[in-house]
Amino acid sequence: MSIVDSTHQSHQTEQSKMRKGFISLDLVQRFLLWLTLASSWFVIIEPAPYEILFITTLVIMLPTGLTFPRAIMPLFLFLILYNLGGAFSMLPVSGKENVKQFFIVSVYMGISAIFFAAVLSDDTERRLAIIKNGYIIAAVLGSIMGLIGYFNIAGMAEAWAPIQRAQGTFKDPNVLSTFIIAPAIFLIQDFLLGRQKWPISAGIGLVIIIAALFFAFSRGAWVSAIMSGVMLVGLMFILTPSPSLRSRIVLLCIFGVIMLVVLFFIAMSFESIRSLLLERANLVNSYDGGERGRFGNQLRSLPLLMESYNGLGPHEFAKKFGQDPHNVYLNGFSAYGWLGGFSYILLIVSTIMIGAKTMFTRTPWQWFSVAVGAPLFFTILQGIQIDTDHWRHFYLLLGMMWGLYAATVKYQNQSR
């Protein structure tokens, strides 16, 4: 029996059970997976609904819905070493406030990456569609909340835009804006490929996401979004064997750029928007430069971190230098010690390598690999100027890329 026949037969069996009043375990697992992603827009409280649903989904899927192929073992190993370094670094300061919570969150993030890698290593196309749909819905809802706050609808500015930047139900405008980049890329890719089932609703959703991204006024997110889009378009143009698709990509990109320019100039006609935009557009602000600024602190910390093989411990960098490292790689050595710092670097290097291989390999999910790889790569780069070690969406994209890689290895072996 072929794979297609087997899949068709399983779907028929599932439909037969539903007609008889049964709800299959697979259906419950897929619904919980979707709901977990769809709830990820509301993270203003801890634990967030996302955390509770994630643990529930993990428990339900672990016995029968997850496989852990050999291809994702490097991800597992590097995350274990990373958090082991964090445990050693935590011990001398374990009695201080929020230290244990920091370690628990780090371990949880690592588990989430491994979970999503395992999820996509099997039944890849169907689960991809579930994750993609849930993530896009969460991005649109999160963006709407951010815009409600920014425009002070129903008096929500104080709660959802406390620093005059779209923030919504996230704790920081930088997190909201980077969270919604990947769903925007997913929607853009579907338009480029011409496979949007509901183009009007998808177009409205994309405009809402782009608006929230703009009004979050995050310099790093702006650069990451633009470069992710350029990478997406460039790789699709290079990798497609279809001349008609290349023409479609060029035409839609020209149309999209024109629309963005028009919307930008409309926004700039408002004084409040223009003044904040000009302030945020500076490459170096007052809190960045100088000996005691962000970059000065990073340079001053290097000799200390080179001497501290066990790191400084969670939150200790801010206590010694007055602010967080704003660099996930420095933070790796500061909060996770040499073991954690070097493990994180190895994780990032190996992720870039397997990501490149996955994106350039012909598979049924190659285009989606490109759509995941583009925002993931620039989130990795963004770690140079902000601490991303506790960003949920970073670990989501990280796990998705390793899961797609594992599925690609399996697909190649089956083809041979």
VENZI-V433922 format. One record per residue. N is the residue number from 1. RES is the residue in one small letter. PSI is psi in whole degrees, 0 to 359 (999 if undefined). Layout:
N_RES_PSI + N_RES_PSI
This chain:
1_m_136 + 2_s_166 + 3_i_319 + 4_v_315 + 5_d_319 + 6_s_316 + 7_t_317 + 8_h_320 + 9_q_319 + 10_s_322 + 11_h_320 + 12_q_320 + 13_t_318 + 14_e_315 + 15_q_323 + 16_s_320 + 17_k_320 + 18_m_323 + 19_r_331 + 20_k_0 + 21_g_5 + 22_f_145 + 23_i_115 + 24_s_157 + 25_l_322 + 26_d_319 + 27_l_318 + 28_v_317 + 29_q_316 + 30_r_322 + 31_f_316 + 32_l_323 + 33_l_315 + 34_w_315 + 35_l_323 + 36_t_311 + 37_l_317 + 38_a_338 + 39_s_357 + 40_s_1 + 41_w_344 + 42_f_94 + 43_v_26 + 44_i_343 + 45_i_158 + 46_e_132 + 47_p_141 + 48_a_160 + 49_p_327 + 50_y_316 + 51_e_314 + 52_i_316 + 53_l_324 + 54_f_312 + 55_i_319 + 56_t_315 + 57_t_319 + 58_l_314 + 59_v_320 + 60_i_324 + 61_m_338 + 62_l_316 + 63_p_322 + 64_t_347 + 65_g_1 + 66_l_141 + 67_t_150 + 68_f_83 + 69_p_163 + 70_r_330 + 71_a_336 + 72_i_6 + 73_m_323 + 74_p_320 + 75_l_313 + 76_f_314 + 77_l_310 + 78_f_323 + 79_l_325 + 80_i_312 + 81_l_321 + 82_y_311 + 83_n_335 + 84_l_318 + 85_g_322 + 86_g_323 + 87_a_316 + 88_f_319 + 89_s_332 + 90_m_329 + 91_l_313 + 92_p_339 + 93_v_21 + 94_s_338 + 95_g_353 + 96_k_164 + 97_e_136 + 98_n_6 + 99_v_312 + 100_k_322 + 101_q_320 + 102_f_314 + 103_f_318 + 104_i_317 + 105_v_319 + 106_s_315 + 107_v_317 + 108_y_316 + 109_m_317 + 110_g_318 + 111_i_321 + 112_s_321 + 113_a_316 + 114_i_320 + 115_f_309 + 116_f_330 + 117_a_316 + 118_a_321 + 119_v_313 + 120_l_353 + 121_s_347 + 122_d_149 + 123_d_46 + 124_t_309 + 125_e_318 + 126_r_317 + 127_r_328 + 128_l_314 + 129_a_322 + 130_i_311 + 131_i_316 + 132_k_312 + 133_n_314 + 134_g_320 + 135_y_319 + 136_i_316 + 137_i_316 + 138_a_320 + 139_a_318 + 140_v_315 + 141_l_316 + 142_g_321 + 143_s_319 + 144_i_316 + 145_m_321 + 146_g_319 + 147_l_323 + 148_i_317 + 149_g_316 + 150_y_318 + 151_f_9 + 152_n_43 + 153_i_131 + 154_a_27 + 155_g_29 + 156_m_6 + 157_a_319 + 158_e_324 + 159_a_321 + 160_w_1 + 161_a_59 + 162_p_339 + 163_i_32 + 164_q_29 + 165_r_141 + 166_a_123 + 167_q_321 + 168_g_224 + 169_t_17 + 170_f_161 + 171_k_351 + 172_d_136 + 173_p_329 + 174_n_326 + 175_v_316 + 176_l_311 + 177_s_324 + 178_t_331 + 179_f_325 + 180_i_0 + 181_i_311 + 182_a_313 + 183_p_324 + 184_a_318 + 185_i_320 + 186_f_315 + 187_l_317 + 188_i_317 + 189_q_319 + 190_d_322 + 191_f_320 + 192_l_323 + 193_l_348 + 194_g_33 + 195_r_22 + 196_q_123 + 197_k_327 + 198_w_78 + 199_p_326 + 200_i_310 + 201_s_323 + 202_a_321 + 203_g_318 + 204_i_316 + 205_g_318 + 206_l_318 + 207_v_318 + 208_i_316 + 209_i_315 + 210_i_321 + 211_a_315 + 212_a_321 + 213_l_318 + 214_f_312 + 215_f_356 + 216_a_341 + 217_f_48 + 218_s_114 + 219_r_315 + 220_g_319 + 221_a_321 + 222_w_310 + 223_v_316 + 224_s_318 + 225_a_314 + 226_i_313 + 227_m_328 + 228_s_318 + 229_g_319 + 230_v_317 + 231_m_317 + 232_l_308 + 233_v_316 + 234_g_314 + 235_l_321 + 236_m_320 + 237_f_320 + 238_i_318 + 239_l_337 + 240_t_136 + 241_p_1 + 242_s_117 + 243_p_324 + 244_s_323 + 245_l_322 + 246_r_317 + 247_s_319 + 248_r_318 + 249_i_314 + 250_v_313 + 251_l_315 + 252_l_326 + 253_c_318 + 254_i_315 + 255_f_316 + 256_g_318 + 257_v_317 + 258_i_315 + 259_m_319 + 260_l_320 + 261_v_317 + 262_v_314 + 263_l_325 + 264_f_315 + 265_f_329 + 266_i_315 + 267_a_322 + 268_m_347 + 269_s_348 + 270_f_126 + 271_e_317 + 272_s_320 + 273_i_317 + 274_r_317 + 275_s_318 + 276_l_324 + 277_l_316 + 278_l_324 + 279_e_316 + 280_r_340 + 281_a_349 + 282_n_137 + 283_l_323 + 284_v_117 + 285_n_177 + 286_s_325 + 287_y_358 + 288_d_313 + 289_g_176 + 290_g_165 + 291_e_326 + 292_r_6 + 293_g_185 + 294_r_309 + 295_f_324 + 296_g_318 + 297_n_321 + 298_q_317 + 299_l_318 + 300_r_337 + 301_s_340 + 302_l_311 + 303_p_320 + 304_l_317 + 305_l_329 + 306_m_335 + 307_e_339 + 308_s_85 + 309_y_335 + 310_n_10 + 311_g_184 + 312_l_338 + 313_g_158 + 314_p_135 + 315_h_357 + 316_e_332 + 317_f_314 + 318_a_326 + 319_k_327 + 320_k_328 + 321_f_1 + 322_g_348 + 323_q_165 + 324_d_163 + 325_p_330 + 326_h_35 + 327_n_113 + 328_v_336 + 329_y_319 + 330_l_319 + 331_n_330 + 332_g_315 + 333_f_330 + 334_s_312 + 335_a_348 + 336_y_2 + 337_g_181 + 338_w_320 + 339_l_312 + 340_g_319 + 341_g_312 + 342_f_326 + 343_s_320 + 344_y_318 + 345_i_317 + 346_l_323 + 347_l_316 + 348_i_315 + 349_v_314 + 350_s_326 + 351_t_317 + 352_i_321 + 353_m_311 + 354_i_331 + 355_g_317 + 356_a_317 + 357_k_318 + 358_t_318 + 359_m_331 + 360_f_9 + 361_t_132 + 362_r_112 + 363_t_167 + 364_p_340 + 365_w_22 + 366_q_315 + 367_w_320 + 368_f_329 + 369_s_321 + 370_v_319 + 371_a_331 + 372_v_318 + 373_g_323 + 374_a_304 + 375_p_328 + 376_l_315 + 377_f_317 + 378_f_340 + 379_t_321 + 380_i_315 + 381_l_324 + 382_q_338 + 383_g_345 + 384_i_332 + 385_q_7 + 386_i_152 + 387_d_113 + 388_t_7 + 389_d_346 + 390_h_27 + 391_w_118 + 392_r_317 + 393_h_334 + 394_f_315 + 395_y_331 + 396_l_309 + 397_l_322 + 398_l_310 + 399_g_321 + 400_m_318 + 401_m_318 + 402_w_325 + 403_g_319 + 404_l_324 + 405_y_314 + 406_a_319 + 407_a_324 + 408_t_317 + 409_v_316 + 410_k_318 + 411_y_319 + 412_q_319 + 413_n_321 + 414_q_324 + 415_s_322 + 416_r_999
